[in-house]
Amino acid sequence: MSDGAGSRTGVAGALGLSVTSSVAIVICNKYLISTLGFFFATTLTSWHLMVTFFTLYVAQRLHFFEPKPIDARTVISFGLLNGISIGLLNLCLGFNSVGFYQMTKLAIIPFTVVLETIFLNKKFSQTIKASLMVLLLGVGIASVTDLQLNLLGSIIAVLTIAATCVGQILTNQIQRRLKVSSTQLLYQSSPYQSAVLLVTGPFVDKLLTKRDVFAFSYTTQVVAFILLSCSIAVCVNFSTFLVIGTTSPVTYQVLGHLKTCLVLSFGYIILKDPFSARNVVGILIAIFGMGLYSYYSVIESRKKTEAASSLPVAAQMSENDSAPLLGAKISPRTENKGEETFDYMPRTAKSAFTGR
């Protein structure tokens, strides 16, 4: 098998794992919340990340992968940002209508395109942009119902979009620039993501549900489904980092909307959720948009590969190392320790971590 075929197989496997695990965890969590009454989504997410870390810790102790040290400032900032973005997503759903929440998720793709265009000089062709618009139109028709606006909810939505976009872009950039795998990055950052949500989760959940996670009655069935949810979450978290690292943040968001369509479909088939002609039309349009995006992405990828193969090796290295958002290098302070670090981070990137 050639390197190109092996790479395509790896990407296809990552996409398949992401879709399968994500749909499975949505169905599991929906039963946990709707049937068993466990409404503490933020706290549950913190447990997901904690179980993910301990699973990866055991895996590296068994030599399934080799951990790679990353500069503490980089990994802590990245972990905290991703933890905050997860908390903001839950707050966004709590302070907005379901329709406005879906619109917020739809806005992540165009904002990611804008950020990558401005800060990474990434070019998106007109055909790619058009296919994304078709996709967003379809998902909007299928999933967006009521649109109720309020000031606090709108502010949280804007913060959610910003944190999610920057977090996913950095997931891709850190893996590419520091030459770390998705497993290595997830292993290093998951403790900090989990810590943020472990501390804030009970307060966020109590604010949103008026219930106390510590006063909940944990029956055997509830504990069993929590353990099942945490087990599936290991695959979800791993595949998320893998997909973003091997493809792009935009592709990951496109995949996310495919999951939305599948969840709507499975909800109708398995859980007997109400389903209308509008849902069907929206899903069909979204699938058509995904097909267009995949088709044009493959064509453009082949063109770039052919163009790169015709360049001298030095020119290819220069082209691969020239992203302006984050400059990765080994600092003198950590050179002997083997830690990878971002010594230069422009103000625009720092603001994602500091809020300034």
Disulfide bonds with the S-S distance in Angstrom:
none
